[in-house]
Amino acid sequence: MATPVIRSVTTTPGSVQPGQAAQVAVDAFDPDAREVVMTAKVTDSAGNAATAVTKLTVGDPLTYELTTDDPGVTITPDSSEPGRFTVSVTNAA
């Protein structure tokens, strides 16, 4: 099992004032993941067929964390989007 790879960590906006919040997104992947290629086929009554290909990545589940030692900052994970966090600034440093 290989170590997960973090592609990027982005903060939007990059600067806030006390009382405001920012969104942080961590983009990471499992380098051991495999890709499954699937083909869909639809045929009409005359025998005409159409196909389309799609891919599915199968990898280990990843757990995301974002931490700080700053007591004036609250980090809340987005329960519907792994790797996304809301960072709220409650007071000035």
C-alpha positions as CSV (number, residue, x, y, z in Angstrom):
1,M,0.0,0.0,0.0
2,A,1.5,3.3,-1.1
3,T,1.2,6.6,0.7
4,P,-1.6,8.8,-0.5
5,V,-0.5,11.7,-2.7
6,I,-1.7,15.3,-2.1
7,R,-2.0,17.1,-5.4
8,S,-3.0,20.5,-3.9
9,V,-4.4,22.4,-1.0
10,T,-6.3,25.5,-1.9
11,T,-7.9,28.2,0.2
12,T,-10.7,30.5,-1.2
13,P,-10.5,33.3,-0.6
14,G,-6.9,33.5,0.4
15,S,-7.4,36.4,2.9
16,V,-10.3,37.0,5.3
17,Q,-11.1,39.4,8.2
18,P,-12.2,38.3,11.7
19,G,-15.8,37.1,11.5
20,Q,-15.4,35.7,8.0
21,A,-14.8,32.2,6.6
22,A,-12.8,30.6,3.8
23,Q,-13.1,27.3,2.1
24,V,-10.2,24.9,2.0
25,A,-10.0,22.0,-0.5
26,V,-7.5,19.2,-0.3
27,D,-7.1,17.2,-3.6
28,A,-5.5,13.8,-3.0
29,F,-5.5,10.4,-4.5
30,D,-4.5,6.8,-3.8
31,P,-1.6,5.9,-6.1
32,D,-2.4,2.2,-5.9
33,A,-5.9,2.8,-7.3
34,R,-6.9,0.8,-10.4
35,E,-9.0,2.0,-13.3
36,V,-11.9,-0.2,-14.5
37,V,-13.0,0.5,-18.1
38,M,-16.7,-0.3,-18.9
39,T,-18.6,-0.3,-22.2
40,A,-22.3,0.4,-22.4
41,K,-24.2,-0.8,-25.5
42,V,-27.7,0.1,-26.6
43,T,-29.4,-1.6,-29.6
44,D,-32.6,-0.6,-31.3
45,S,-35.1,-3.0,-32.9
46,A,-33.4,-2.6,-36.3
47,G,-30.1,-3.9,-34.8
48,N,-28.4,-0.5,-34.8
49,A,-26.1,-0.3,-31.9
50,A,-24.4,2.6,-30.1
51,T,-21.6,2.2,-27.5
52,A,-20.0,4.5,-25.0
53,V,-17.0,3.9,-22.7
54,T,-16.7,5.1,-19.1
55,K,-14.1,4.7,-16.5
56,L,-14.3,4.1,-12.8
57,T,-11.3,4.5,-10.3
58,V,-11.2,2.0,-7.5
59,G,-8.9,2.9,-4.6
60,D,-8.5,2.8,-0.9
61,P,-10.8,5.2,1.1
62,L,-8.9,8.3,2.1
63,T,-9.4,10.2,5.4
64,Y,-8.9,14.0,5.3
65,E,-7.8,16.2,8.2
66,L,-7.2,20.0,8.5
67,T,-5.8,21.3,11.8
68,T,-4.5,24.5,13.3
69,D,-3.1,25.6,16.7
70,D,-4.8,29.0,16.4
71,P,-7.5,29.2,19.0
72,G,-9.3,31.9,17.0
73,V,-10.0,29.6,14.1
74,T,-12.6,26.9,13.8
75,I,-12.3,24.2,11.1
76,T,-15.5,22.4,10.1
77,P,-15.3,19.4,7.6
78,D,-17.9,19.3,4.9
79,S,-19.8,16.0,5.6
80,S,-20.9,15.8,2.0
81,E,-17.6,16.5,0.3
82,P,-14.5,14.7,1.7
83,G,-11.4,16.9,1.6
84,R,-13.4,20.2,1.9
85,F,-13.5,22.3,5.0
86,T,-14.9,25.6,6.2
87,V,-12.4,27.7,8.1
88,S,-14.0,30.4,10.3
89,V,-12.0,33.1,11.9
90,T,-13.6,34.2,15.2
91,N,-11.1,36.8,16.4
92,A,-7.9,38.6,15.5
93,A,-4.6,37.0,16.4
